[in-house]
Amino acid sequence: NLILQQRLSPQRALLEGFELAFEGPLDQPSRKLLRKKLHSSLGKGLSKKELEHPGRRPGGKSEKSDYALMEPFWIKTGGLKCVDWTDTESGKSKFVLIPSAMTHLRRLSRAVSAGSYPILLEGPTSAGKTTLVEYLAAKL
């Protein structure tokens, strides 16, 4: 899978795997407690910089861009042109990455980079689940 291809350190790969496996069904306060516990045990010694640094680009630095960086993960791109909805060239951006959106995007990117498995997004109506997936799909 892409996590292995990015050659993350075993410690970071383990931490990312545990976060992916156990964070999903938790509410925000419980997620914070879990993350604190995981980082104090599995993530001991990993700096914030190391946790946010992307691994190696899968396939190397070939001219053909088969992967897009959704920090801190590389994700395989599709056949369509990649579009960045946060781009303001036209004067307006279609998507604003506020801190909560970036957190959800990181979690979604981690799940997508783990492999081609189904992903369940839960939340109230109009929470932005569809928009987040559309944003990610446009980038890829």
Secondary structure as UniProt FT lines:
FT   HELIX           2..5
FT   TURN            6..7
FT   HELIX           10..23
FT   TURN            24..25
FT   HELIX           28..41
FT   TURN            42..45
FT   HELIX           48..52
FT   TURN            58..59
FT   STRAND          67..70
FT   TURN            71..72
FT   STRAND          73..76
FT   TURN            85..86
FT   TURN            89..90
FT   HELIX           99..113
FT   TURN            125..126
FT   HELIX           129..139
//
